[in-house]
């Protein structure tokens, strides 16, 4: 795959007409992206969506073919824009972006998008069909909105249980004392016209974070005191990583549901 902006769209598009919502996806362009994209294409409601994908490392062999195959299901009027600069923007790989998980791409693609509302999805996760429509309903008149999420077993890709401990919104959950709550990016929608300054925070991990992986906490810290609304739905599906530092705590919270989902 050659460096550049690769656009999958109808003839004559994209044009100046704004989309109903943009979806920003930092990605390694790995095979799981196929399923993530298909979950976006399956969103309900009469929506016009722009998908903005950013690759911060060299795409693997077959990435172009995988994208072309996935985009065959792209609804009419939708656009999928894939940016591979040809180099990494993250300090993790020698770039200058402080966020190690994607460099500046979440911020750049959010600002490059042609939509007022911006949602976020990682390439190993997916959404229920009503995810975007329910977020758009909730965000009306607000700065931001959020959904709940399901934990997903990494071996079977079966949902384990609803996350009722971490990504639960302002003032709740396991991160109530340390961060004032939390909302995972996969659950988030932002109205960029009401809080344009928050988009730059995707480049700014917390000052005390030496690992450079907490830009999502910086974004949440800004949003938590702004007008926002939950959808009341658990519509994001988040694949767990067993090497994650939170995994022992999650195992205690999930109990037997983890074992059942792994069968």
Rosetta blueprint (number, residue, H / E / L):
1 X L
2 X L
3 X L
4 X E
5 X E
6 X E
7 X E
8 X E
9 X L
10 X L
11 X L
12 X L
13 X L
14 X L
15 X L
16 X L
17 X L
18 X L
19 X E
20 X L
21 X E
22 X E
23 X E
24 X E
25 X E
26 X E
27 X E
28 X L
29 X L
30 X L
31 X L
32 X H
33 X H
34 X H
35 X H
36 X H
37 X H
38 X H
39 X H
40 X H
41 X H
42 X L
43 X L
44 X L
45 X L
46 X L
47 X L
48 X L
49 X E
50 X E
51 X E
52 X E
53 X E
54 X E
55 X E
56 X L
57 X L
58 X L
59 X L
60 X L
61 X L
62 X L
63 X H
64 X H
65 X H
66 X H
67 X H
68 X H
69 X H
70 X H
71 X H
72 X H
73 X H
74 X L
75 X L
76 X L
77 X L
78 X L
79 X E
80 X E
81 X E
82 X E
83 X E
84 X E
85 X L
86 X L
87 X L
88 X L
89 X L
90 X E
91 X H
92 X H
93 X H
94 X L
95 X L
96 X L
97 X E
98 X L
99 X L
100 X L
101 X L
102 X L
103 X L
104 X L
105 X H
106 X H
107 X H
108 X H
109 X H
110 X H
111 X H
112 X H
113 X L
114 X L
115 X E
116 X L
117 X E
118 X E
119 X E
120 X E
121 X L
122 X L
123 X L
124 X L
125 X L
126 X E
127 X E
128 X L
129 X L
130 X L
131 X H
132 X H
133 X H
134 X H
135 X H
136 X H
137 X H
138 X H
139 X H
140 X L
141 X L
142 X L
143 X L
144 X E
145 X E
146 X E
147 X E
148 X E
149 X E
150 X E
151 X E
152 X E
153 X L
154 X L
155 X L
156 X L
157 X L
158 X L
159 X E
160 X E
161 X E
162 X E
163 X L
164 X L
165 X L
166 X L
167 X L
168 X L
169 X E
170 X E
171 X L
172 X L
173 X L
174 X L
175 X L
176 X H
177 X H
178 X H
179 X H
180 X L
181 X E
182 X E
183 X L
184 X L
185 X H
186 X H
187 X H
188 X E
189 X E
190 X E
191 X E
192 X L
193 X L
194 X L
195 X L
196 X H
197 X H
198 X H
199 X H
200 X H
201 X H
202 X H
203 X H
204 X L
205 X L
206 X L
207 X L
208 X L
209 X L
210 X L
211 X L
212 X L
213 X L
214 X L
215 X H
216 X H
217 X H
218 X H
219 X H
220 X H
221 X H
222 X H
223 X H
224 X L
225 X L
226 X L
227 X L
228 X E
229 X E
230 X E
231 X E
232 X E
233 X E
234 X E
235 X E
236 X E
237 X E
238 X E
239 X E
240 X L
241 X L
242 X L
243 X L
244 X L
245 X L
246 X L
247 X H
248 X H
249 X H
250 X H
251 X H
252 X H
253 X H
254 X H
255 X L
256 X H
257 X H
258 X H
259 X H
260 X H
261 X H
262 X L
263 X L
